[in-house]
Amino acid sequence: MTINIQLIQSSGAAVKDLGVQVAEHFYDYMFTHFPEVRKMFPGDMTEQRIRLFNSVILIATSIDNLEVLVPYLKDLGIAHIKYDTRPEHYPIVGKSLLNTLKHFLGAAWTREMAESWIEAYNLASTVCIEAAYEAMAPSRFVPVTIDDVPPAV
């Protein structure tokens, strides 16, 4: 299956006008269906909802511009290291996102659109995960030496 760029862009445009209520639904869905991830998020979700919504819109509108999208996704993957985001969290986010899009798009949510979003999400997740892995690579470890902690004189 290839990604239908027009479907991704048109569905992104359709939810863009709905604003943060899309992100509210996303988190309600995720925390209801996957309560184990709630502890990874702040109590006040206002800023988090805005960031998620902006990310979804940026991804949808930049799906045909890899020069913008790939560096953004790499930065996103690296930024999520501090939240202890692991590869097994990405399917939770994907299921929550796709069910949210399905909810808001209604009859416009076709099998082809679902397949395009699944393909796009899986590719985006792979970029994020690989960037995080590279940022955390054991080969980047520089051992501490006596020069780092000189003996007392």
Residue frames relative to the residue before (quaternion, step in Angstrom):
aa qw qx qy qz dx dy dz
M 1.0000 0.0000 0.0000 0.0000 0.00 0.00 0.00
T 0.2026 -0.7563 0.6088 0.1278 3.53 -0.96 0.85
I 0.5493 -0.6105 0.4614 0.3356 3.52 -1.23 0.49
N 0.2746 -0.7234 0.6113 0.1662 3.55 -0.91 0.97
I 0.3295 -0.7957 0.4798 0.1676 3.54 -0.09 1.36
Q 0.6492 0.5309 -0.3247 0.4373 3.58 0.95 -0.85
L 0.6520 0.5072 -0.3220 0.4626 3.60 1.00 -0.75
I 0.6322 0.5151 -0.3299 0.4755 3.58 1.00 -0.78
Q 0.6919 0.4804 -0.2840 0.4581 3.57 0.83 -0.96
S 0.6841 0.4817 -0.3056 0.4546 3.60 0.88 -0.84
S 0.6580 0.4848 -0.3221 0.4777 3.59 1.00 -0.70
G 0.6110 0.5341 -0.3428 0.4733 3.58 1.09 -0.65
A 0.6517 0.5047 -0.3083 0.4749 3.57 0.99 -0.84
A 0.6427 0.5392 -0.3234 0.4378 3.59 1.02 -0.78
V 0.7378 0.3886 -0.2465 0.4938 3.61 0.94 -0.75
K 0.4935 0.6754 -0.4283 0.3419 3.60 1.20 -0.37
D 0.6856 0.4938 -0.2848 0.4528 3.58 0.92 -0.86
L 0.6178 0.5628 -0.3439 0.4281 3.60 1.21 -0.36
G 0.3437 -0.7971 0.4466 0.2170 3.55 1.27 -0.29
V 0.8535 -0.2302 0.1529 0.4418 3.47 -1.31 -0.52
Q 0.5089 0.6383 -0.4457 0.3673 3.63 1.13 -0.28
V 0.5622 0.5773 -0.3826 0.4520 3.58 1.21 -0.47
A 0.6816 0.4698 -0.2813 0.4853 3.58 0.91 -0.92
E 0.6060 0.5449 -0.3596 0.4544 3.61 1.02 -0.68
H 0.6629 0.4927 -0.3010 0.4768 3.57 0.92 -0.90
F 0.6102 0.5649 -0.3383 0.4407 3.57 1.00 -0.87
Y 0.7275 0.4281 -0.2553 0.4715 3.59 0.72 -1.03
D 0.5957 0.5395 -0.3672 0.4682 3.61 1.05 -0.64
Y 0.6587 0.5007 -0.3054 0.4713 3.56 0.92 -0.90
M 0.6954 0.4907 -0.2881 0.4388 3.56 0.76 -1.03
F 0.7133 0.4504 -0.2778 0.4596 3.60 0.81 -0.91
T 0.6200 0.5205 -0.3433 0.4763 3.60 1.18 -0.46
H 0.7688 0.3809 -0.1891 0.4776 3.57 0.86 -0.99
F 0.7828 0.1730 -0.0791 0.5925 3.58 1.20 -0.53
P 0.0480 -0.8652 0.4983 0.0282 3.61 0.67 1.07
E 0.5571 0.6355 -0.3871 0.3685 3.59 1.16 -0.44
V 0.6821 0.4845 -0.3028 0.4564 3.62 1.15 -0.41
R 0.4366 0.7241 -0.4540 0.2810 3.60 1.23 -0.23
K 0.6471 0.5571 -0.3138 0.4153 3.58 1.00 -0.85
M 0.6102 0.5692 -0.3454 0.4294 3.59 1.22 -0.32
F 0.7104 0.4454 -0.2260 0.4958 3.58 1.28 -0.27
P 0.5703 -0.6004 0.4304 0.3592 3.58 -1.17 0.50
G 0.6288 -0.5306 0.4082 0.3955 3.55 -1.26 0.36
D 0.7321 0.3147 -0.1887 0.5739 3.57 0.94 -0.91
M 0.1840 -0.8390 0.5094 0.0515 3.55 -0.38 1.29
T 0.3319 0.7871 -0.4812 0.1969 3.62 1.24 0.02
E 0.7270 0.4207 -0.2504 0.4814 3.59 0.67 -1.07
Q 0.6269 0.5502 -0.3308 0.4415 3.58 1.02 -0.80
R 0.6366 0.5281 -0.3269 0.4571 3.60 0.97 -0.82
I 0.6551 0.5115 -0.3093 0.4622 3.56 0.95 -0.89
R 0.6583 0.5071 -0.3132 0.4597 3.59 0.93 -0.88
L 0.6514 0.5079 -0.3230 0.4619 3.58 0.91 -0.86
F 0.6604 0.5137 -0.3128 0.4496 3.57 0.83 -0.97
N 0.6694 0.4970 -0.3006 0.4632 3.59 0.89 -0.92
S 0.6330 0.5306 -0.3297 0.4573 3.59 1.05 -0.71
V 0.6474 0.5158 -0.3192 0.4615 3.57 0.92 -0.90
I 0.6758 0.4848 -0.2940 0.4709 3.57 0.89 -0.92
L 0.6449 0.5107 -0.3341 0.4600 3.61 0.92 -0.80
I 0.6559 0.5036 -0.3165 0.4648 3.59 0.91 -0.85
A 0.6757 0.4985 -0.3003 0.4525 3.60 0.88 -0.91
T 0.7279 0.4321 -0.2529 0.4685 3.57 0.92 -0.85
S 0.7349 0.4003 -0.2263 0.4984 3.59 1.18 -0.47
I 0.3195 0.7921 -0.4770 0.2074 3.58 1.25 0.17
D 0.7297 0.3904 -0.2325 0.5110 3.57 1.16 -0.50
N 0.6778 0.4414 -0.2789 0.5177 3.57 1.29 0.19
L 0.1647 -0.8464 0.5016 0.0698 3.56 0.28 1.29
E 0.5746 0.5891 -0.3817 0.4209 3.61 1.15 -0.49
V 0.6863 0.4176 -0.2582 0.5366 3.58 1.19 -0.56
L 0.7186 0.5089 -0.2600 0.3963 3.54 0.78 -1.09
V 0.6895 0.5001 -0.3081 0.4238 3.61 0.73 -0.97
P 0.6758 0.4587 -0.3303 0.4732 3.69 0.77 -0.80
Y 0.6148 0.5419 -0.3470 0.4560 3.59 1.04 -0.73
L 0.6833 0.4827 -0.2879 0.4659 3.59 0.87 -0.93
K 0.6247 0.5261 -0.3428 0.4641 3.59 1.01 -0.72
D 0.6562 0.5003 -0.3038 0.4762 3.58 0.93 -0.90
L 0.6310 0.5361 -0.3240 0.4576 3.57 1.02 -0.81
G 0.6628 0.5066 -0.3025 0.4611 3.57 0.90 -0.90
I 0.6663 0.4867 -0.2943 0.4823 3.57 0.95 -0.88
A 0.6506 0.5272 -0.3205 0.4428 3.60 0.94 -0.83
H 0.6799 0.5037 -0.2971 0.4425 3.59 1.06 -0.66
I 0.4215 0.6835 -0.4804 0.3527 3.60 1.24 0.01
K 0.6774 0.5213 -0.3039 0.4207 3.59 0.89 -0.92
Y 0.6708 0.4592 -0.2990 0.4998 3.60 1.24 -0.30
D 0.4452 -0.7043 0.4263 0.3522 3.56 1.36 0.10
T 0.2334 0.7736 -0.5425 0.2296 3.55 1.05 0.81
R 0.1387 -0.8004 0.5828 0.0201 3.52 -0.84 1.07
P 0.6844 -0.4831 0.3304 0.4347 3.62 -1.17 0.36
E 0.6630 0.5196 -0.3216 0.4324 3.62 0.97 -0.70
H 0.5883 0.5664 -0.3777 0.4363 3.61 1.23 -0.18
Y 0.5834 0.6268 -0.3696 0.3607 3.58 1.10 -0.62
P 0.6500 0.4906 -0.3517 0.4618 3.68 0.89 -0.65
I 0.5932 0.5562 -0.3633 0.4547 3.60 1.11 -0.62
V 0.6654 0.4846 -0.2906 0.4878 3.56 0.92 -0.93
G 0.6538 0.5289 -0.3147 0.4402 3.59 0.93 -0.88
K 0.6645 0.4914 -0.3040 0.4739 3.59 0.88 -0.91
S 0.6588 0.5068 -0.3052 0.4648 3.57 0.99 -0.83
L 0.6545 0.5101 -0.3088 0.4648 3.57 0.97 -0.84
L 0.7009 0.4763 -0.2821 0.4498 3.57 0.77 -1.01
N 0.6547 0.4872 -0.3200 0.4813 3.59 1.01 -0.68
T 0.6124 0.5307 -0.3430 0.4750 3.58 1.13 -0.59
L 0.6540 0.4967 -0.3153 0.4755 3.59 0.90 -0.87
K 0.6299 0.5322 -0.3257 0.4624 3.57 0.97 -0.85
H 0.6396 0.5399 -0.3167 0.4463 3.58 0.95 -0.89
F 0.7618 0.4009 -0.2137 0.4618 3.58 0.77 -1.04
L 0.7002 0.4694 -0.2809 0.4588 3.60 1.07 -0.60
G 0.2569 -0.8201 0.4857 0.1597 3.57 1.25 -0.28
A 0.8566 -0.0479 0.0680 0.5092 3.55 -0.85 -1.03
A 0.5931 0.5730 -0.3650 0.4321 3.60 1.18 -0.42
W 0.5840 0.5703 -0.3667 0.4464 3.59 1.27 -0.34
T 0.0110 -0.8217 0.5669 -0.0566 3.55 -0.06 1.33
R 0.6797 -0.4561 0.3636 0.4446 3.55 -1.29 0.13
E 0.6508 0.5148 -0.3240 0.4544 3.60 0.94 -0.83
M 0.6452 0.5031 -0.3263 0.4735 3.59 0.99 -0.79
A 0.6393 0.5249 -0.3222 0.4604 3.58 0.95 -0.88
E 0.6735 0.4923 -0.2982 0.4638 3.59 0.88 -0.91
S 0.6389 0.5207 -0.3270 0.4624 3.59 1.02 -0.77
W 0.6721 0.4854 -0.2938 0.4758 3.57 0.92 -0.89
I 0.6236 0.5300 -0.3438 0.4605 3.59 0.99 -0.77
E 0.6654 0.4966 -0.2988 0.4706 3.57 0.87 -0.95
A 0.6709 0.4920 -0.2973 0.4684 3.59 0.89 -0.93
Y 0.6651 0.4987 -0.3134 0.4590 3.59 0.90 -0.87
N 0.6641 0.5056 -0.3150 0.4518 3.59 0.88 -0.87
L 0.6470 0.4994 -0.3188 0.4800 3.59 1.01 -0.74
A 0.6495 0.5128 -0.3132 0.4659 3.58 0.95 -0.89
S 0.6470 0.5191 -0.3130 0.4625 3.59 0.96 -0.86
T 0.6365 0.5338 -0.3232 0.4534 3.55 0.98 -0.84
V 0.6426 0.5081 -0.3216 0.4749 3.59 0.96 -0.83
C 0.6578 0.5119 -0.3068 0.4596 3.60 0.91 -0.91
I 0.6875 0.4911 -0.2799 0.4559 3.57 0.83 -1.00
E 0.6707 0.4929 -0.3040 0.4635 3.59 0.91 -0.88
A 0.6392 0.5108 -0.3328 0.4687 3.60 1.02 -0.72
A 0.6454 0.5060 -0.3203 0.4741 3.59 0.98 -0.80
Y 0.6410 0.5241 -0.3208 0.4599 3.57 0.96 -0.87
E 0.6616 0.5034 -0.3035 0.4656 3.56 0.91 -0.92
A 0.6587 0.5114 -0.3059 0.4593 3.59 0.99 -0.83
M 0.7375 0.3826 -0.2061 0.5170 3.57 1.15 -0.63
A 0.3209 0.7937 -0.4770 0.1989 3.61 1.25 0.08
P 0.5232 -0.6517 0.4521 0.3119 3.58 -0.88 0.92
S 0.5978 0.5858 -0.3672 0.4058 3.59 1.08 -0.59
R 0.6121 0.5539 -0.3517 0.4415 3.60 1.21 -0.31
F 0.5071 0.6602 -0.4144 0.3678 3.58 1.26 -0.27
V 0.1147 -0.7582 0.6400 0.0479 3.53 -0.93 0.98
P 0.3910 -0.7510 0.4776 0.2345 3.59 -0.45 1.16
V 0.4831 -0.6291 0.5278 0.3037 3.54 -1.19 0.66
T 0.1298 -0.7917 0.5940 0.0586 3.55 -1.00 0.82
I 0.6998 -0.4453 0.3425 0.4412 3.54 -1.28 0.07
D 0.5823 0.5788 -0.3708 0.4340 3.60 1.17 -0.48
D 0.6339 0.5315 -0.3299 0.4548 3.59 1.17 -0.52
V 0.7786 0.1302 -0.0570 0.6112 3.59 1.18 -0.59
P 0.1322 -0.8347 0.5280 0.0832 3.59 0.31 1.18
P 0.5573 -0.6048 0.4435 0.3563 3.57 -1.14 0.60
A 0.5925 -0.5610 0.4404 0.3746 3.53 -1.27 0.51
V 0.3914 -0.7255 0.5196 0.2246 3.57 -1.10 0.66
